[in-house]
Amino acid sequence: MGTAVHLQTGDGTCFLGRTLDLAHSFQQAPLLLPRGLRYLSRASGVRETLRRAVLGMGSLIHGHPVLAEGMNEAGLACICLGFPGCAQYAPAPAGGKTNLAPYDFLLWALSGHDTAAEAAAALHTLRLADVPLDGKTPAPALHWMLADAGGNALVVEPAREGCRVFSNPVGVLANEPDLPWHLTNWKAHSALSPQPPMWSRDPSVQGSGTLGLPGDFTSPARFLRSAYARAHLPPVHSGREGLTQMFHLLDYASLVPGVVGTPAGLEVATQYSCCMDLTRRVYYYRTCENSRVTAISLEPKGQERDFITVYPYCAGQDIRVME
């Protein structure tokens, strides 16, 4: 589960952020993958070379980098979100196209492209194949949100006929159903307003203009709440303001521990929220256990290393004490 939000501020700063909602950790940590890194494409069996440095949150599974989201040195970012019941892949790799496992889509997009439009134009060359990561980890059902430093954002969803690409007028993505369904549902709630309706100007019923906005944690509800909050966000003039507002928007879709459970009795919670500044190439995140924001810059020195940098995952609460 998870919710993604895209935002561009008045000074041109572009952000892409998300919540990551799981019942357990996936041993995640911030990873900086340097330009020139060699990795094995599990679908094609070919050892690929990362052509642009990438920074994001992920895990090394048998040495293979798997990222939930990331951005490259050109300011292109990609977020992976669960798409259960909707994602459709080819049953197996085959000739004629570039075979790609869904968990390697992010590396493909960020390695070879500088903008969302460039990545979208190359999608016809791909075959997304149902290739498990290992014997215990099947291929995840995913769709993706791409955004770049120019302010453009696209959604890519795997279907039987191949990858479908959509513009994203509301700047929000959640999980299933597909984006067209979410947009239709959003239009059905167009009467929502920060202002009370004309029949109710009594200050005691403040907020009555949002009657009908769902408060549950299903994917459609999180999409609607996030789209509503983003649509009515006051003008955001600078990147500093934008960073603050991005985390406010993500809070609106976050899961507090205990409010959502699994059939096995596990608690689903927002493990972390992150925000990528695509203009300055800075990755910000905070965790379920630590509400203070941590920042990591995709600085040039790190891009040139010949190894993967694994940064500490700041899980313990960090409190600034003033005397």
Phi and psi in degrees as a GROMACS rama.xvg file:
@    title "Ramachandran Plot"
@    xaxis  label "Phi"
@    yaxis  label "Psi"
@TYPE xy
161.588  165.745  GLY-2
-136.774  137.164  THR-3
-117.721  146.383  ALA-4
-136.56  137.045  VAL-5
-115.603  139.332  HIS-6
-149.356  138.273  LEU-7
-121.966  131.502  GLN-8
-91.9044  173.65  THR-9
-62.0383  -29.8556  GLY-10
-88.5624  8.69819  ASP-11
90.949  0.277885  GLY-12
-69.5315  132.98  THR-13
-112.484  135.15  CYS-14
-125.871  146.246  PHE-15
-135.993  126.287  LEU-16
-137.66  169.528  GLY-17
-158.314  161.717  ARG-18
-104.085  148.597  THR-19
-121.049  111.417  LEU-20
-109.579  114.225  ASP-21
-142.815  163.947  LEU-22
-87.6939  -4.3103  ALA-23
-160.926  161.71  HIS-24
-69.5973  151.292  SER-25
-110.069  31.1504  PHE-26
59.4411  39.973  GLN-27
-75.8109  153.18  GLN-28
-160.468  153.664  ALA-29
-65.5121  131.238  PRO-30
-122.849  136.167  LEU-31
-112.276  112.63  LEU-32
-96.8024  116.989  LEU-33
-76.1138  155.525  PRO-34
-58.7249  134.005  ARG-35
95.552  -3.95393  GLY-36
-61.3685  136.139  LEU-37
-99.3525  130.526  ARG-38
-141.276  153.811  TYR-39
-91.2593  122.555  LEU-40
-74.9506  116.395  SER-41
-68.312  -24.5991  ARG-42
-83.5693  -39.0771  ALA-43
-95.1456  -20.5681  SER-44
75.7969  7.11945  GLY-45
-95.2958  138.571  VAL-46
-83.8848  113.051  ARG-47
-93.3103  161.197  GLU-48
-115.867  127.038  THR-49
-72.7811  118.371  LEU-50
-91.5481  -11.1885  ARG-51
-137.794  140.966  ARG-52
-65.3681  147.046  ALA-53
-133.05  136.475  VAL-54
-125.655  130.86  LEU-55
-175.39  -172.362  GLY-56
-100.38  131.717  MET-57
-169.665  -161.461  GLY-58
-146.817  149.618  SER-59
-97.3994  111.376  LEU-60
-106.251  108.962  ILE-61
53.6816  37.6464  HIS-62
82.8148  -5.76918  GLY-63
-92.3922  123.044  HIS-64
-74.4481  123.508  PRO-65
-122.104  114.549  VAL-66
-107.01  140.779  LEU-67
-81.423  -29.4459  ALA-68
-161.69  162.385  GLU-69
-175.523  168.655  GLY-70
-136.491  153.76  MET-71
-105.723  178.875  ASN-72
-68.5105  -15.2505  GLU-73
-88.0178  -7.84787  ALA-74
92.8382  13.7069  GLY-75
-89.1188  134.094  LEU-76
-126.843  154.933  ALA-77
-140.939  136.077  CYS-78
-120.414  131.55  ILE-79
-97.0157  128.862  CYS-80
-127.555  146.048  LEU-81
-61.0528  140.289  GLY-82
-137.12  51.4713  PHE-83
-64.5304  141.219  PRO-84
79.0267  -5.79568  GLY-85
-122.979  -37.5964  CYS-86
-63.6336  133.038  ALA-87
-128.144  126.023  GLN-88
-118.891  161.301  TYR-89
-65.0281  142.719  ALA-90
-64.7554  -24.4571  PRO-91
-161.547  159.423  ALA-92
-60.896  153.8  PRO-93
-155.065  167.305  ALA-94
-76.2347  166.043  GLY-95
101.664  -23.2954  GLY-96
-141.144  173.818  LYS-97
-80.4084  111.915  THR-98
-78.0259  136.149  ASN-99
-144.63  132.358  LEU-100
-77.6905  146.726  ALA-101
-59.57  -31.6635  PRO-102
-75.1442  -8.87147  TYR-103
-100.432  0.44399  ASP-104
-59.8584  -42.9795  PHE-105
-59.5152  -45.7268  LEU-106
-63.2142  -40.3429  LEU-107
-61.0477  -47.7157  TRP-108
-64.9696  -44.6301  ALA-109
-82.7894  -21.9318  LEU-110
-72.7053  -39.6077  SER-111
-111.586  7.06985  GLY-112
-141.502  152.416  HIS-113
-105.413  -21.2592  ASP-114
-134.992  162.883  THR-115
-64.145  -37.724  ALA-116
-65.0886  -39.073  ALA-117
-61.085  -45.7672  GLU-118
-64.3222  -42.1452  ALA-119
-63.5935  -37.3581  ALA-120
-67.1491  -22.475  ALA-121
-95.0781  -0.699019  ALA-122
-64.1585  -27.5649  LEU-123
-65.4605  -15.8606  HIS-124
-84.0511  -7.11478  THR-125
-97.7474  150.021  LEU-126
-125.551  111.044  ARG-127
-80.8181  117.036  LEU-128
-110.769  147.062  ALA-129
-79.2839  76.435  ASP-130
-112.438  116.609  VAL-131
-67.652  153.128  PRO-132
-71.1692  -39.3713  LEU-133
-158.453  -172.009  ASP-134
-65.13  -19.3016  GLY-135
-105.025  -11.8976  LYS-136
-123.785  96.9743  THR-137
-69.426  166.28  PRO-138
-63.8721  126.862  ALA-139
-74.8114  149.003  PRO-140
-81.6569  114.668  ALA-141
-134.49  154.074  LEU-142
-134.348  171.491  HIS-143
-136.504  148.782  TRP-144
-116.821  126.732  MET-145
-110.991  140.27  LEU-146
-148.152  152.13  ALA-147
-131.104  174.843  ASP-148
-69.8359  -11.1301  ALA-149
-85.6588  -1.87353  GLY-150
94.0371  6.6376  GLY-151
-91.7908  143.738  ASN-152
-139.888  137.474  ALA-153
-135.723  157.688  LEU-154
-118.192  134.53  VAL-155
-117.461  125.836  VAL-156
-128.871  127.403  GLU-157
-78.6881  127.387  PRO-158
-129.946  174.935  ALA-159
-57.6653  -37.8279  ARG-160
-83.782  -1.39895  GLU-161
123.259  -167.115  GLY-162
-77.6564  129.22  CYS-163
-99.2811  139.463  ARG-164
-117.639  133.689  VAL-165
-130.217  140.518  PHE-166
-71.247  160.25  SER-167
-127.352  84.0652  ASN-168
-66.0052  -22.1552  PRO-169
-97.4256  -8.94654  VAL-170
68.3512  27.1759  GLY-171
-137.997  147.299  VAL-172
-145.454  142.287  LEU-173
-126.063  -139.383  ALA-174
-104.066  -143.811  ASN-175
-68.6233  153.635  GLU-176
-74.0901  -161.287  PRO-177
-75.4658  169.337  ASP-178
-60.4533  -42.6261  LEU-179
-56.1695  -38.4394  PRO-180
-63.1066  -45.5809  TRP-181
-60.7192  -40.9156  HIS-182
-67.2405  -37.5674  LEU-183
-64.4716  -42.2779  THR-184
-64.276  -36.6954  ASN-185
-63.8494  -41.7327  TRP-186
-62.8558  -32.3712  LYS-187
-68.8009  -14.4333  ALA-188
-110.612  25.3146  HIS-189
-67.1134  -16.1205  SER-190
-79.5237  -9.11776  ALA-191
-61.0877  141.968  LEU-192
-152.914  148.526  SER-193
-65.8952  -22.5594  PRO-194
-90.2808  146.203  GLN-195
-67.0495  152.542  PRO-196
-65.0643  162.04  PRO-197
-57.8499  -31.0236  MET-198
-76.3941  -5.41509  TRP-199
-139.874  85.6523  SER-200
-101.292  14.3072  ARG-201
-75.6418  122.311  ASP-202
-58.0848  -20.8336  PRO-203
-71.183  -14.7875  SER-204
-111.85  35.9184  VAL-205
-55.6943  135.127  GLN-206
95.0716  -0.190526  GLY-207
-68.3871  -15.8928  SER-208
-69.5116  -13.4468  GLY-209
-99.6543  10.5969  THR-210
-57.5375  129.056  LEU-211
102.725  -9.99825  GLY-212
-77.7771  117.303  LEU-213
-68.1772  143.912  PRO-214
-107.81  6.17988  GLY-215
-82.2744  -176.27  ASP-216
-114.225  19.1383  PHE-217
-68.8273  163.283  THR-218
-59.3991  -47.5674  SER-219
-59.8373  -37.2086  PRO-220
-68.7448  -42.8902  ALA-221
-65.0523  -38.6335  ARG-222
-60.7344  -49.2915  PHE-223
-62.1022  -46.3459  LEU-224
-62.0117  -42.6755  ARG-225
-68.1965  -41.7425  SER-226
-65.0949  -39.746  ALA-227
-63.8118  -47.9466  TYR-228
-63.9234  -41.5543  ALA-229
-67.0239  -39.1882  ARG-230
-65.1289  -29.5559  ALA-231
-108.769  16.4898  HIS-232
-65.655  133.875  LEU-233
-60.2134  161  PRO-234
-53.8615  131.532  PRO-235
-110.695  113.126  VAL-236
-89.3943  -32.7859  HIS-237
-130.587  166.598  SER-238
-63.3266  -36.7441  GLY-239
-63.2829  -44.5611  ARG-240
-63.9369  -39.5842  GLU-241
-61.948  -39.3367  GLY-242
-60.7888  -45.7325  LEU-243
-61.6589  -46.066  THR-244
-67.6159  -32.5508  GLN-245
-61.0864  -45.1554  MET-246
-68.6685  -30.7832  PHE-247
-63.5527  -44.176  HIS-248
-61.995  -41.8937  LEU-249
-67.0629  -33.6904  LEU-250
-58.8016  -32.9883  ASP-251
-66.8007  -19.2683  TYR-252
-113.019  4.11563  ALA-253
-76.8012  152.204  SER-254
-104.499  118.546  LEU-255
-75.1785  139.452  VAL-256
-53.2018  132.484  PRO-257
102.702  -15.4454  GLY-258
-86.6552  -19.1982  VAL-259
-134.345  134.09  VAL-260
-127.652  169.309  GLY-261
-104.667  163.915  THR-262
-57.7085  -24.1825  PRO-263
-85.1079  0.865857  ALA-264
89.7125  10.214  GLY-265
-84.8532  151.633  LEU-266
-91.5184  126.685  GLU-267
-93.097  132.005  VAL-268
-144.008  163.005  ALA-269
-74.2037  104.983  THR-270
-65.8205  -38.8694  GLN-271
-159.836  160.43  TYR-272
-121.257  141.859  SER-273
-137.336  159.534  CYS-274
-142.792  123.831  CYS-275
-104.882  121.161  MET-276
-85.0476  104.45  ASP-277
-78.3829  -15.853  LEU-278
-82.172  -44.6379  THR-279
-99.4416  -3.54402  ARG-280
60.6289  50.1645  ARG-281
-120.989  134.62  VAL-282
-104.368  122.38  TYR-283
-114.167  141.641  TYR-284
-152.824  158.775  TYR-285
-142.002  155.322  ARG-286
-113.178  171.867  THR-287
-59.3856  -34.3297  CYS-288
-93.6856  -15.8102  GLU-289
-135.22  109.988  ASN-290
-86.6186  -2.77049  SER-291
-79.9862  139.817  ARG-292
-79.8217  133.57  VAL-293
-109.118  137.375  THR-294
-119.501  138.878  ALA-295
-133.003  127.999  ILE-296
-95.985  139.761  SER-297
-84.0814  68.7054  LEU-298
-81.5239  155.586  GLU-299
-56.1756  -38.3274  PRO-300
-59.7403  -42.0176  LYS-301
-67.3037  -29.2488  GLY-302
-67.0858  -26.6285  GLN-303
-94.8462  -1.97821  GLU-304
-65.0391  159.152  ARG-305
-105.17  22.3562  ASP-306
-147.048  160.908  PHE-307
-77.9222  128.078  ILE-308
-92.8584  123.342  THR-309
-106.625  113.216  VAL-310
-87.4145  153.946  TYR-311
-61.8638  140.954  PRO-312
-90.9823  114.263  TYR-313
-81.5442  88.2062  CYS-314
-93.7032  -29.8185  ALA-315
-80.5912  143.21  GLY-316
-61.2522  131.142  GLN-317
-114.379  116.804  ASP-318
-119.611  128.605  ILE-319
-86.9837  116.896  ARG-320
-98.2663  126.543  VAL-321
-107.849  136.876  MET-322
